[in-house]
């Protein structure tokens, strides 16, 4: 197994040199650096108590992006990959996604208004409106990124990702220096996606679909399984809700468990720092791998996808153990140095957080495989089971609220990985349209490779 894992990592390294991957990684790195610098500026300007409402709003922003909106990006990416730059299916889907985004924005604005005092520690009535605006802005942002990824414009994809984070940072820095209040810093959060929308409108939206991709890469792809936009959003939203609740809802769960504002801030900052691998995944790597995975799935090469899934999970287990040891050793010092001594976490907390994040990253990769297969409905059961396992762990444990929540996170990720791996291993390719279900699969088009 170590030799196979090494082979897998070497193959990943080779893929990293394929066209577009470098741009995506650079954009993701810029996004991550911008996000962490934003956190450092905010924590230094507001302190542990004052930063708590920003931490909650950032958590809401993250959950909105990764639950209802990241699946929208994957939908656009997959549809553009299959239809070479445009189709009535895509236009219908984008209209449905726009309606979906507005609905989520209104619902979130109303919910956060009702619970604004508990969520934002009485910091002001503007926070619920900021939450709604974030949904609208990021809704347009993910549709733009989905179009760029599906049409293999990964250079522009990386630019958009970098603009979102660095643009927000450039605006937040003078705000924190001149008017260091939670209310003013909160209003800088929608600035990032708004800048991407402006860049798209002025620079990128009128560029034609790359001619060399219309036939050579996309022509002749089998449709495979497909579902309506509503069915797709239903399945992926349930799965993403369970996944991201485990990963990012900790600061919200701590409140009813009796945690102090300082504990909420420490939990949020530490988990945010531990989520570094997910910055790259959500920042573009997931969208980078989805088009080639879709082509491999549509070519019927499920055996290859199964091999990748097994090696991915095996590697994740080894990296989780290594991350736990390394995190417990140097994690508290890094957090204290970056964010201040008041945010220093316990070593055991960093160890559990690091192991859980590695598992979460691998699980998101398995999600993309099932979406590429057109089997998004099979995401639901593993992730709902994982959420139940995490909740039962939190309820069953006693003592420190932070220990209860982070233990539930790790337990849930273990259940998710097992369920998702089983779903990938048991999935079967759809039969070609001109043959019965029991017939042998006929591969349509040229063989797909993950290096595309």
Secondary structure, DSSP 4 states (H G I P E B T S, - for coil): -HHHHHHHHHHHHHHTTSTTHHHHHHHHHHHHHHHHHHHHHHHHHHHHHHHHHHHHHHHHHHHHIIIIIHHHHHHHHHHHHHHTT--HHHHHHHHHHHHHHHHHHHHHHHHHHHTHHHHHTT--TTHHHHHHHHHHHHHHHHHHHHHHHHTT-HHHHHHHHHHHHHHHHHHHHHHHHHS--HHHHHTTTTHHHHHHHHHIIIIITTPPPPHHHHTTTTTT----S---HHHHHHHHHHHHHHHHHHHH-HHHHHHHTT--HHHHHHHHHHHHHHTHHHHHIIIIIHHHHHHHHHHHHHTT-HHHHHHHHHHHHHHHHHHHHHHHHHHHHHHHHHHHHHH-GGGPPPHHHHHHHHHHHHHHHHHHHHHHHHHHTT-GGGHHHHHHHHHHHHHHHHHH--S-HHHHHHHHHHHHHHHHHHHHHHHHHH--PPPPTTS-TTSPP---SSPP-TT-
